Amino acid sequence: MFRERLTWLRVFHLGSDVVALVVALVVVAFLRGQVGAWWPFDVVPGQQILQKVAVSDQLSLTWMLVPAWLVVLGWRGRYRRLPLGADSARWMSLLWSSLLAMLAFVGLVFLLRVDTVSRTVVTGFALGAIPALWVSQRIALAVARRFGHSLRLRVIGPSSDAAPLFDALASHPEWGVQIIGRDDVPGPGVADDVDEVVVVGSLPSADLAALAASCEEVGVPLSVQANFLGTRIARASVRDLDGTALLTFTTTPTRSAELAVKRVLDIVGACLGLVVSAPLFALLAVLVRLDDGGPVFYVQERVGRYGRRFRMLKLRTMGVGADAQRAALAGQSDVEGPAFKMDNDPRITRVGRFLRRSSLDELPQLVHVLRGDMSLVGPRPPLPEEVDQYARWQRRRLSMRPGLTGLWQVTARDEPDVARWIALDLQYIDQWSLAGDIQLLLRTVPAVISGRGAR
């Protein structure tokens, strides 16, 4: 019943968003029509900056604009979890959602060749949708608090384990949950006269089985807190494997829809990158070859997701036989930890120094992104000998597909401590989102141009 209540709250929130977006579009379209009717200024004689547009044509776009916004909002989790109120993070989330929705709408207009779209209306709607959605959120919360029916809950388990649940319920009165009582262990009649029983912490298997039978007997739902194993980072999810129910614990992102979009972006980005950079790639290949007559590519074994190894391509930046000289330079590394980085490395060629400074030596790795060995954004793929020196907690950075760029590349590229790099990679994994990937890609451009920390 608790899940049903949350579902209805989310449906109501979705409905209020639909109304808010339609109202925002009507207001923006009406204002645009009025402005176009009296705008007196010309760019050139006889050609106005803002020409009059038909309001009806703009309102007919409702079937495209509103769904585009709703899809992006749902994709970004607005309806997966209840709104937490208005703060700077919520405003920023709405801003990003409107930006992404506008980009999606523009792409849809281009594909469908719609020629009645006013750019002013679309831009105004994207801006107007932000306060409209904020108001929608506040209305949804107010209605939920005013008309929500109480859900009677009995909690079984130690008070220390129940504290986070009680805190969450106290923070969300709109959920309408009433705690009937809490018991350390289940007793007779524990499932009577309640809407749901929740188990927190761990119970002996015999007690849990008896409680499940008691709830089943009277038809009361039983929920069991998923962190009974005491995990700190891993999140739990339930899967059905052809009739076998599995409770899965994972520390990596599990939002399958967003991960699928991430893979699509990888493929599209790699294809575009390879096509656009083809002339530059050919020129760089010639320069590498002419510099010392050695091969164009450098092939090196790297470690990918969950320890899978692959042979990674780079444009060669060091002289032939550079690997054999590494042992002699081992004591001159400028970083602390298993990785080897050295300023003014004597093995780097003249062209190679430019390639490393500009990160152009990594262009061939777009092929690995296309093949699925790598992603555009993710932890950098380490060498096998580096992984052999990892502490056990550091191996978790291998739980996500490695990338061309990542969090530490744009925030701590010149950081000498490898443990700090790995900590940033783990932070990226724990806080992963598609919007975060897009931000990191945008932040990579100035980081590469500045050349800070490149070796």
N, C-alpha and C positions, 0 to 999 in steps of 0.2 A: 504493500500500500504506500510505503514511503516513496518507492520509485514511481508509482502512478501519480502521486502528488507532485513530485518534481517534474514529471513529464507534462502535466497540465500547466504548471507554472511556466515552463519553457514554451509551450504552445501559445499561452497568453502573451508572453514576451514577444514571440515571433509575430503574432497578430498585431500587437501595438506598434512594432517596427514597420509593418506593412502600411498601416494608417499614417504613421509619421512620415515615411518616405513619399507616399502619394501626396500628402499635404505640402511637403517641401517642394515637390515638383510643380504642383499647381501654382504655388506662390511665386516660384522662380520664373515659370513660363509666363504668368500674367505680368510680372514686373518687366520681363524682357520685351513683351509685346508693347507695353506702355512706353518704355524707353525708346524703342525703335520708331514709335509713332511721332514722337516730338523731338527726336535728336536733331539739332540744327547744323552740326559741324560736318564739313566735307574734307575728305583726304585730297581729292582733286575736284575741280568744278564738276558738279553733277553726280558725284559718287560719294555717298555717305559712309561714314565709318560703321555705324550701326543701322542697317536697313531694317525695315519693318518685317517681322516674321509672323506667321499664323500661329496663334496660341494652340489651336486644335492639332496642328501638325506636331508640336512639341509634346502635347499631352498624349498623343498616340504612341509615343515612345515609352510609355509606362510599362508596357509588356516586356521591354528590354532592360530599361534602367533599373526598375525595382528588383527584378529577379537577379540581376548582376550584383547588386548590393547585398541582397539576402544570401546569395551563394558565398560571397567572400566573407560576410559576417559569420556564417555558419562554419565555413572552413577555418576561420581564425578562432573558433571556439566560443562565440558569443552565446550559443544555445546549448553547448555541452555542459556548461556550468552556470550557476545562477550569478547575476551581476552583483558585484561587491560594492557598488556605490560609485560616486564621482570623485576621482582624484586625478592627479597628473598622469598616472599610468593609463587610466581609462580614457582620458582625452587623447593621449598619444596613440592608443590602440584604435580609437575611432578615426583619427587622422590617417593612420596607415591603411585602415580598411577602406576609407574613401578613395585614397590614392590608388590602391590596387584595383578597386572596383572600377574606377574611371579608366584605368589602363585596359582592363578586361572588356569594358563596354566599347572603347575605341577600337579594339581588335575585332569585336563582334560586328561593329558598324562597317569596318573595312571588308570583312569577309562577306557580309550580306549586301554590301554596296548600297547602303541607305544614304540618300542624298538630301534628306530633309532635316538634318541634325544641325542645330545651332550650337556652335562651340561655346558661346556665352552661357546658354542654358545648361549645358553639361557641366561647365566649370562652376557655375553658380549652384547647381544642384549638389555637386561634390562638396562644396563648402557648406551649403545649407543643411546637408544631410547630417553633419556632425552634431550641431546643437539639437536637431530634430530627434536623432537617435538617443542623445543624452536625456531629453525630456521623456521619450518613450520608456527608457530604462527606469526613470524615477516614477512614472505613472504605473508601470508594471509592479514595482516594489510596493507602492502605496496601496494598490488594489489587492495585492497578495496579503498585505498586513491587515487590511480592513475586512476582507471577506473570506480569508482562508479558514478552513475548518481544522480543528486541533487533531493531531495524530498522536495517539497514546502509545508510548514506547516504554518497554521494560528492558533494562540493561543488566546483563549478567557478566560479572568479572570484577577484578580489583579496582578500587577507586583511582589508583595511579594510572591504570590503563584506560579508564573511562574519562579521565580529565580532558584530553584533547577533543573527544566527542562532545562533552558538555560545553566546552568553550566554543566550539563551532556552532552548536545549537543556540547558545546564548547570543552569538554574534548575528544570527539570522532568525529573528522572530517571525519574519515573513514565511518561513517554512512551516510554521504552525505545529511544531512538535512539542508535545507535553510528556515529560518524564514521569511515568507512574511510580517507578521505584528502581533501586539498584540492589542486586544481591551478589555476594561473592561467589556463591555456587547456586545452581538451580534447585528449587525446592518444589514441593507438591503445589499444583495449581498456578505455577509461574506463568503459564500461557493463557490463563483465564482473564477475560475482560480487558484485553489489550489488543491493539491493532498490529503490533509487530514486536518481536523479541530480538535483541541485538546482543551478540557475544563479543566482548572485548578481551584482549589478552589470550592466554591459553588455558584450556580446560582439559582435564583428563579425558581420554577418548571415551571411556565408559559414561561419564557425565554428559559429554557432548552428544553421544548417541541417544541417551535417555531423554535429553532435552529436545532433540530433533524428533523423536517419536512422540513426545508430548505435544509439541507444536503441530505435528502432522495429524495427530488424532483430532484436534479441535479446529484445524484448518487455519492456524495463525502463521504468517510468514516468519521465517527464521533467517537472520543475517549474521554472518560471522566476519569479524574484522580480519582483513587479509594479512595484517602484519604480525600474525601470531608467531612467526619464525624469528621476529626481532630484527629484520633487515632494516638498514638505515637509508639506503639509496634506492634499492630495487622497488619497482611498482608492480602491483599484481593485476592480472587480467584473467578472465575466464574464457576458455575456448572449448568448442565442441569438435572432437575429432571422430566424426562418423559414429556418434552416440556415446563416446567416451568423454566425459567432462574433465578438463584439465585446468588447474589453477597455475598460471605461469607467472614467474617473477623475472623481471628484466630491468636492467639499468639503462637500456638504450631507448630512444624514441619509438613509440608503438603506434603513432597516428598514421595508419596505413595510407589514407587519402593524401595527406601532406607528403609522406615519403614518396608516393607515386608521382606527385607533382614535382618533387625534387629531382626524381630520376628523369622525368620529361624535360625539365629545364637543363639538366646535365647534357642530354642528347642534343637538344636544340642549340644550346650554347657551344658545345664542342663542334657541331657541324658548322655553325656560323663562324666560329673562331678559326677553324681549319680553312674555310673558303676565303675569308677576308684576309687572313695572314699568309696565304699561299705565296704571293709575290715576295713578301718580306722573308718568308721562310727560305725560299729559293736563293735569295741574295745572301742571307746569313750562312747558308750551307756552303756557298762558294767561298765566302770570306774565311770560314773555319778551315776549309780545305787548302786555301792558298796560304794561310798563316804559317803552317809547318808541314804541310803535305800529309798529315795524318787523316784518319777517318773522320767523317762528319758527325757521326753519332757516338755517344758513350752509353753503353748498356750496363746496368747495374741491378743486382738483385735487391729487391725491397720487400718489406713485410706489409701485407694489406690487412683487410678485415679478418679478425679472429685468427691471425697468424698465417693466412694464406700468402704464399710468396709469388711474386711476379717479377718479370724482368722489365725494368723501367728505362725508357728512352729519354735522353737529354741531348741537346747539342753539346758537343765536346768543348769543355773550357780549359782542360789541363793538357799538358803534353803527354805523348804516348809513354806508357809505363808509369804513370803517376801513382797508381795503386801500390806498386812495389816500393815506392819511396815513403809511404805514409808511416811505416813503423819508425823510421828514422826521425820523423817530425812529431811523434806522438806526444812528447813532453812539451811541445810549444802550442798546444791547443789554447784558444782564448775563451773557451766555455768550460763550465764546471759540470761534469757528468759524463755519460757514455758517448755523447756526440762529439765529433771532431770539427771544429771551425777555427780558422786561423786567418788573421789579417795579414795581408802581403804574403800570401802563400806562394813560394817560389815556383810551384808547379803550374800555376795558372798562366795561360798564354796571353798575348796582347789582346786578341779578339775576345778571348774567354773572360777577361776582366770586364770588358764592356757588356758582354752577355750576362754575366752575373749581376753587375750593377743594375742592369735594366730588367733582370729576370726573364729575358728573351730566351735563355737556354732551356726554359721549361716549356716552350711552345709544343714540342712533340708529345708532351704528356696529355694533350687534348685527345690523342688517340686512345690513351688508357681510360679517359673519361668516357669516350664513346663505347669502349669495350666493356665497361663496368668495373674495371679494376680500381678506378678512382672516381672522385666526384669533383665538381668545381670548388666546393667548400667542404672542409673537413680537416682532421689532423694530418700533418705531413707524414708520408710513409717512411718509417725508419729503416736502417740497415739491420740485417739479422744479428750482427755482432753487438749492436746497440741494444736490441731487445734482450739478448742474453744477459745483459748487465742490469736490466730493469728490476726494481723492487716489485713485489707481487702486485701492489696497488697500482703501479704505473702501467701494468699490462692492460688495464681497462681502456686505455686510449686506443687500443686495437679493436674495440667493440663497434666501431663505426667506420664506414668506408673512408679511406684517406682522401685528401683533397689537394687541389692546386694552391689554395689559399685557406687561411683559417684565422682563428682569433688571435693567436700569438704572433702571426705574421704582421698583423696590422696594429697590434698594441705593444708588443715586446720583442720586436725583431732583433734589437740590439741587446737584449737581456742575456748576460753571460751564464746564467744558471739554467741548466737543462731541466731541473726539477720544476722550475717556474713555467717553462714551456709546457711541460706535461700537465701541470695543474690547470693551465689555461685551456688545454685540449679537453680535459675532463669537465671543466666549467662549460665549454661549448656543448659537449654531449649532454650534460644534465639540463641545460637550459635551451636546447635546440628548438628552433622554430623556422619556418620557411621565410618569414619576414626578416629574421635574424640573418639568414644566409644572404638575402638580397642586400641588407645593410653592409655585411662584410665584403661582398663583391664590390659595392660602391666605395667602401673605404680602402679597398686594395689599390685602386687606381692612384690616389695621391701617395700611398705608401711606396708603390713601385717607382713613381716619378721621383720622389725624394731620394730613393736609394738608401735610406737609413737602415743600417744593420746588415746590408747585403755584403756577403763575403764570397 
